[in-house]
Amino acid sequence: MRMRNFQTRLVWGSPLLTVVLLAWLAWLLAHYFPNHSQTVRPAAAMAMPAATPQPGADKNALPRGNLDPVEKANIAIYRQVSPSVVSVANNALVRAGFFDSQVYEVPQGAGSGIVWDRQGHIISNYHVIHEADALTVTFPDGKSYDARIVGVAPDYDLAVLQIDAPAARLHPIQPGTSRNLQVGQNVLAIGNPFGLDTSLSKGIISALGRSITAMTEQKIHNVIQTDAAINPGNSGGPLLDSAGCLIGVNTAILSPSGAYAGVGFAVPVDTVAWVVPQLIVKGHISRAGLGLQLLPDHVTERVGVSGVAILAVPPRSSAAAAGVQGLTRTRSGDLVLGDVITAVGDQPITCSDDLRTALDKCKPGETARVHLDRNGKKRTVSIRLTEEQ
């Protein structure tokens, strides 16, 4: 009996054991019966950003959190420009069967487009609308309009469409310039890759002065190369500078798989600004020409000549009046090379592509200084440029 009483006093009567027991009970209460009314402050790394939208907040307001100035600028440009970027659907009309009179409209391709003015003109690529029986332009909010072709410039892979839309819906993109672009500049691309409407990608200008081949096998010069993600469906969409100005129309990618590989191309806006007004007014572009028939490059190269050889000179032309001579045939039937164009103005000419590039800087009706070489004898003549389509 004494032993049991002693044990009782040892357990409940020792201050040290009492403190231990109370601490153990407090630990149990804290872990298994937490007080949910207690305020818990998260660590700084877990804190919610100040820009967390609140109920009723303006969804168009720019975030004010920890975004840097570049991010805020990208958001502002996207919100400003994206309403001006449309989806262009290329549809074909087909019959269900040979004896079926019912005609169906079937999608055969899609790309992007840019609102050019408040008259409803839309810019896109020629390859986007090629062989279309019907065209549909869709805005980011889902509103669609039937479109008609106003004009095309296949050699530049550009086309102009028109829709009957209210002027209040049409927000043209501010055009910039491509003359003073620099490699390393930040650029943004907006389009509809793989049908994912109004997608934004960002990159830099990777190179300038590139040349790509249009569907007509003609070269498009001074093309902008970018590493901004451009995929099928981006064609016809805008390439923008960091101020949100249009500097190019996204046109092509270089990729073995047909998808983004870091190399995209855009027709420069200076070319667009020269082509589009002509398409709106005339439906085609007028280009300056010499009014001459020229030999193909492979024939000229075969005889070891650098330049563009003249095949024939039309009578009563400016070139004929200047004494320009084409290919001739001797009495024995041998062909003799006539004049070879070696330069136009200050630009050397080594092939037909060089000649076309030089003449694109001129206008019909102007006079060009053309440098010729005939059997080693060089001379310069003035030729009045003609209008060619």
C-alpha positions in Angstrom: 0.0 0.0 0.0 2.8 2.4 0.8 4.5 1.5 -2.4 1.4 2.4 -4.5 1.0 5.7 -2.7 4.6 6.5 -3.4 4.2 5.8 -7.0 1.2 8.0 -7.2 3.0 10.9 -5.6 6.0 10.4 -8.0 3.8 10.6 -11.1 1.5 13.5 -10.2 3.5 15.2 -7.7 6.8 15.7 -9.6 6.9 19.3 -11.1 9.3 18.1 -13.9 7.0 15.4 -15.1 4.0 17.7 -14.9 5.7 20.1 -17.2 6.6 17.3 -19.7 3.1 16.0 -19.7 1.6 19.5 -20.3 4.0 20.1 -23.2 3.0 16.8 -24.7 -0.7 17.6 -24.4 -0.1 21.0 -26.0 1.7 19.4 -28.9 -1.2 17.0 -29.5 -3.7 19.8 -29.4 -1.7 21.9 -31.9 -1.3 19.1 -34.4 -4.6 17.3 -34.3 -7.0 20.1 -33.3 -5.6 23.2 -35.1 -7.2 26.6 -34.6 -8.5 27.5 -38.1 -9.3 31.1 -37.1 -5.6 31.8 -36.6 -4.1 34.1 -39.3 -1.2 32.5 -41.2 1.2 34.8 -43.2 2.7 33.1 -46.2 6.4 33.5 -47.0 7.4 36.2 -49.3 8.1 33.7 -52.1 4.6 32.4 -51.8 2.8 35.8 -51.6 0.1 36.5 -54.1 1.0 39.2 -56.6 -0.6 42.6 -56.2 -2.1 42.3 -59.6 -4.5 39.4 -58.7 -7.8 40.4 -60.4 -10.6 41.1 -57.9 -14.3 40.5 -58.6 -15.6 43.4 -60.7 -12.1 44.6 -61.8 -11.6 45.9 -65.3 -10.3 42.9 -67.4 -8.6 45.3 -69.8 -6.5 47.0 -67.1 -2.8 46.3 -67.4 -1.4 44.1 -64.6 0.5 46.1 -61.9 2.3 43.3 -60.2 5.9 42.3 -60.6 5.8 42.4 -64.4 8.8 44.2 -65.9 8.3 47.0 -68.4 8.9 44.7 -71.4 6.1 42.4 -70.4 3.8 45.3 -69.9 4.7 46.6 -73.3 4.0 43.2 -74.9 0.6 43.0 -73.2 -0.3 46.5 -74.4 0.8 45.9 -78.0 -1.2 42.6 -78.1 -4.4 44.3 -76.8 -4.0 47.1 -79.2 -3.1 45.1 -82.4 -4.9 41.7 -82.0 -8.3 43.1 -82.9 -6.8 44.0 -86.3 -5.5 40.4 -87.0 -8.1 38.2 -88.7 -8.3 34.6 -89.8 -8.6 33.9 -93.5 -10.3 30.7 -94.6 -9.8 29.4 -98.1 -12.8 27.3 -99.2 -13.3 25.2 -102.3 -16.6 24.3 -103.9 -17.0 20.6 -104.7 -19.8 18.2 -105.8 -20.6 15.1 -103.8 -20.7 13.1 -106.9 -20.6 13.3 -110.7 -24.4 13.2 -111.0 -25.0 15.2 -107.8 -26.1 18.8 -108.4 -25.5 19.7 -104.8 -22.4 21.9 -104.3 -20.5 21.9 -100.9 -18.1 24.4 -99.6 -15.0 22.6 -98.2 -12.1 24.2 -96.3 -8.8 23.7 -98.2 -6.5 26.1 -96.2 -6.3 28.9 -93.7 -4.1 31.7 -92.8 -4.0 35.1 -91.3 -4.8 38.7 -92.5 -4.3 42.3 -91.5 -6.8 45.1 -91.5 -5.3 47.7 -93.8 -7.9 50.5 -93.8 -11.4 51.4 -92.7 -12.7 50.6 -96.2 -12.5 46.9 -95.4 -9.3 46.1 -97.2 -7.5 43.0 -95.7 -3.9 42.1 -96.5 -2.8 38.5 -96.7 -0.5 36.2 -98.6 -1.2 35.1 -102.2 -0.5 31.5 -101.2 -3.2 31.7 -98.5 -6.0 32.6 -101.0 -4.6 30.7 -104.0 -7.3 28.7 -105.9 -10.0 29.8 -103.5 -13.6 29.5 -104.6 -14.8 31.3 -101.5 -13.0 33.3 -98.8 -14.1 34.0 -95.2 -12.6 36.5 -92.9 -13.1 36.0 -89.1 -12.3 38.5 -86.4 -11.0 37.4 -82.9 -14.5 37.8 -81.4 -15.9 35.2 -83.9 -17.7 37.6 -86.3 -17.2 36.4 -89.9 -17.5 38.1 -93.3 -17.4 36.9 -96.8 -14.4 38.4 -98.6 -13.7 39.1 -102.3 -10.3 39.4 -104.0 -9.4 43.0 -104.9 -5.9 42.3 -106.4 -3.0 39.9 -106.2 0.8 40.2 -106.6 2.0 36.6 -106.8 5.6 37.6 -107.3 5.6 39.2 -103.9 3.2 36.7 -102.3 0.7 39.4 -101.4 -3.0 39.7 -101.9 -5.7 42.3 -101.0 -9.2 41.2 -100.0 -12.2 43.3 -99.1 -15.1 42.8 -96.7 -18.3 44.7 -96.0 -17.8 45.5 -92.3 -18.7 48.5 -90.3 -15.9 51.1 -90.0 -16.1 50.9 -86.2 -14.9 47.3 -86.4 -12.0 48.0 -88.6 -8.8 49.1 -86.8 -5.8 49.4 -89.2 -2.4 48.6 -87.8 0.0 51.6 -87.8 2.6 50.9 -90.5 6.2 51.4 -89.7 9.3 51.2 -92.0 11.7 48.5 -92.8 14.5 50.7 -94.1 16.2 51.2 -90.8 15.7 47.9 -89.1 18.6 46.3 -87.2 19.5 42.7 -86.5 18.8 42.1 -82.8 15.6 44.2 -82.6 12.7 42.7 -80.7 9.7 41.7 -82.8 6.3 40.2 -82.2 4.2 38.0 -84.5 0.4 37.6 -84.2 -1.5 35.0 -86.2 -3.5 31.8 -86.2 -1.0 29.0 -86.2 -2.6 25.6 -86.6 -6.0 27.3 -86.2 -5.1 28.6 -82.7 -6.6 32.1 -83.3 -4.8 35.3 -82.3 -1.7 33.7 -80.9 1.3 35.9 -80.0 5.0 34.9 -80.3 8.1 37.0 -79.7 11.6 37.0 -81.0 14.2 39.1 -82.7 15.3 40.1 -86.2 17.8 37.4 -87.0 18.9 38.7 -90.4 18.0 41.3 -93.0 18.2 41.3 -96.8 17.3 37.7 -97.3 15.7 36.4 -100.5 13.0 33.8 -100.7 11.2 32.2 -103.7 7.5 32.9 -104.3 5.1 30.5 -105.8 5.9 32.0 -109.2 9.5 31.0 -108.8 10.4 34.7 -108.6 12.6 36.0 -105.9 11.3 38.2 -103.1 14.1 40.4 -101.9 15.0 42.3 -98.7 13.0 39.8 -96.7 13.2 39.9 -92.9 14.4 36.8 -91.1 13.1 36.3 -87.5 13.2 33.6 -84.8 9.8 34.5 -83.6 7.7 31.4 -83.7 5.9 31.2 -87.1 3.9 28.2 -88.1 1.4 27.1 -90.7 -1.5 29.5 -90.2 0.7 32.5 -89.3 1.0 33.3 -93.0 -0.4 36.8 -93.8 -0.2 37.9 -90.2 1.8 41.0 -89.0 5.3 41.2 -87.8 5.6 44.1 -85.4 8.3 46.1 -83.8 8.5 47.0 -80.1 6.3 50.0 -80.7 3.6 47.9 -82.2 4.1 49.2 -85.7 3.8 46.9 -88.8 7.3 46.1 -90.2 6.4 43.0 -92.2 3.9 40.4 -93.4 4.8 36.9 -92.2 5.1 34.7 -95.2 7.3 31.6 -94.9 9.3 29.3 -92.7 12.4 27.3 -93.3 11.8 23.9 -91.7 12.4 20.2 -92.7 9.2 19.2 -90.8 7.0 22.1 -92.0 6.7 23.5 -88.4 8.6 26.1 -86.4 12.3 25.6 -86.5 13.5 29.1 -85.5 13.7 30.5 -89.1 10.8 32.5 -90.3 10.5 35.2 -93.0 8.4 38.3 -93.5 7.9 40.5 -96.6 9.1 44.0 -95.5 6.5 46.7 -95.0 8.2 49.0 -97.4 7.5 46.5 -100.2 3.9 46.0 -98.8 3.4 49.8 -98.9 4.4 49.9 -102.5 2.4 46.9 -103.7 -0.9 47.2 -101.7 -2.0 50.7 -102.9 -1.6 49.5 -106.5 -3.6 46.4 -105.9 -6.4 48.4 -104.4 -6.5 50.8 -107.3 -5.7 48.6 -110.3 -5.9 45.0 -109.1 -2.3 44.4 -110.2 1.1 46.1 -109.9 2.8 48.1 -112.6 6.5 47.5 -112.8 9.2 49.3 -114.8 10.7 47.4 -117.6 13.2 47.9 -120.5 10.8 46.6 -123.1 13.3 44.0 -124.2 13.2 40.3 -124.7 16.0 38.7 -122.6 17.8 35.4 -122.8 17.4 33.0 -119.9 20.2 33.0 -117.4 21.2 29.4 -118.0 21.8 30.2 -121.7 24.0 33.2 -120.8 25.9 31.2 -118.2 26.5 28.4 -120.8 28.5 30.8 -123.0 30.5 32.1 -120.0 28.9 35.6 -119.9 28.1 37.5 -116.7 25.1 39.8 -117.0 21.7 39.6 -118.9 21.9 39.0 -122.6 19.4 40.7 -124.9 17.5 38.3 -127.2 15.5 40.9 -129.2 14.8 44.6 -129.3 11.3 45.7 -130.4 11.4 48.2 -133.3 10.5 51.8 -132.6 11.3 51.4 -129.0 13.5 53.6 -126.8 16.1 50.8 -126.7 16.1 50.5 -130.5 16.5 54.3 -130.8 19.5 54.0 -128.5 21.1 51.4 -130.8 20.7 48.4 -128.5 21.2 45.1 -130.3 20.0 41.6 -129.5 20.9 38.2 -130.8 21.8 38.0 -134.5 22.5 35.2 -136.9 25.3 35.1 -139.4 24.9 34.0 -143.1 26.2 30.6 -142.1 23.5 30.3 -139.5 25.6 30.8 -136.4 24.1 32.8 -133.5 26.0 35.9 -132.4 25.5 37.4 -129.0 24.6 41.1 -129.0 24.4 43.5 -126.1 24.7 42.2 -122.5 23.3 44.3 -119.7 26.0 44.6 -117.0 24.6 47.4 -114.8 21.6 49.7 -114.3 22.5 53.0 -112.8 25.0 52.1 -110.0 23.8 48.6 -109.5 25.8 45.7 -111.1 23.8 43.1 -113.0 24.9 39.5 -113.1 21.6 37.8 -113.7 17.9 38.4 -114.4 17.1 38.6 -110.7 19.5 41.5 -110.3 17.9 43.3 -113.2 14.4 42.9 -111.8 15.6 44.2 -108.4 17.2 47.2 -110.0 14.1 48.1 -112.1 11.8 47.7 -109.1 13.4 50.8 -107.7 12.3 52.8 -110.8 8.9 53.8 -112.2 7.4 53.4 -115.6 8.2 56.5 -117.7 11.5 57.2 -116.1 14.8 57.1 -117.9 17.4 54.6 -116.8 21.1 54.5 -117.5 21.9 51.1 -118.8 25.5 49.8 -119.1 26.1 47.4 -122.0 28.9 45.1 -123.1 29.1 43.9 -126.7 32.1 41.7 -127.5 34.2 43.5 -124.9 33.2 47.0 -126.0 31.4 48.8 -123.1 29.0 51.7 -123.4 26.1 53.4 -121.6 22.8 54.2 -123.1 19.6 55.9 -121.8 16.4 53.9 -122.1 12.9 55.1 -121.3 11.2 52.5 -119.0 8.0 50.9 -120.0 5.1 49.6 -117.9 5.0 45.9 -117.3 2.6 43.7 -115.2 
